[in-house]
């Protein structure tokens, strides 16, 4: 007597989709090979967008460390949650296929799971870029190369045009700087020249030999809610470095505005760089406070100076910066329980409990002086395709 054939349980398509939407992006990539219908679903832009919107609420974010020089070009990915729990997790190494010859690669922004990488060639002096999704391994078509070195710029998503944009000012020669923008679209993408910011609006003549954008913060902070890229700029008075303003670029209007930083104590005249970042979807800033602390502020309502709110004072004497360092901590991410993840002047990634008045900084990722602070980015996995 033959055994009855086992029946296969066939789940409705909407249930299958709901289950897949709950899985991490990295787990979904290999599931494309299960069957044709799953591959079609997971590869669709609609599914990728829905999955990313859910992951914003539930998935832990990830730090991408770019260990880049003329020899090594790789990205190391660390789960943020493991850093908080002090779990020793070996990073995942990702490699983007970029043939840059004699040059270097930099991350100039992370948005919706896509990294924007610029590659600067030394011979000839040219700059180009690609979009890369480290989770899926896919890249966009490279942009055309343009003459000149990267001076400052940034990457973000323009909600008004539903497109990703790369903004750059490139230095072609000593007296020739060009401000350009690239819109990543499926067809007819090209570099466009736009108006350069008028630095005389900051109240001092613009000296081309000393660029007002801080060299260590030349990558703009993208604030999604305001559709803007933001840089801190430098002023000098009596040979003392002061940073009083933020230059903001609206990616939709492609126009500039100036934002004021929180009012500082008159005693805070130390020549220390201001660090801009994004915390809890708000523009954040960290600077020296009376030579004993680092003050951490967030702008709760973008563009409203009165909404600057101080989150914490972090004692800086517990982690004395290297000799001649002008850096304070660079905030990267803040957990719900007010534990701050930051890049320190010692080139480490550190944790700091903002509710602890002692403000002890705990190193969780060791770095080196060769590392570039702008190479540390907060990144969230997604299935979004860079081939828009």
Buried (B, 14 or more C-beta within 10 A) or exposed (E): EEEEEEEEEEEEEEEBBEEBBEEBBBEBBEBBEEEEEBEEBBBEEEBBBBBBEEBEEEBBBBBBBBBBEEEEBBBBBBBBBBBBEEEEEEBBEBEBEBEBEEBBBBBBBBBBBBBBBBBBBEEEBBBBBBBBBBBBEBBBEBBEBBBBBBBBBBBBBBEEEEBBBBBBBBBBEEEEBBBBBBBBEEEEBEBEEBEEBEBEEBEEEBEEEEBBBBEBBBBBBBBEEBBBBBBBBBBEEEEEBBBBBBBBBBBEEBEBBBBEBBEBEEEBBBEBBBBBBBBEEBBBBBBBBEEEBBBBBBBEEBEEEEEBEEBBBBBBEEBEBEEEBBBBBBBBBBBEEEBBBBBBBBBBBBBBBBEEEEBEBBBBBEBEEEBBBBBBBBBBBBBBBBEB
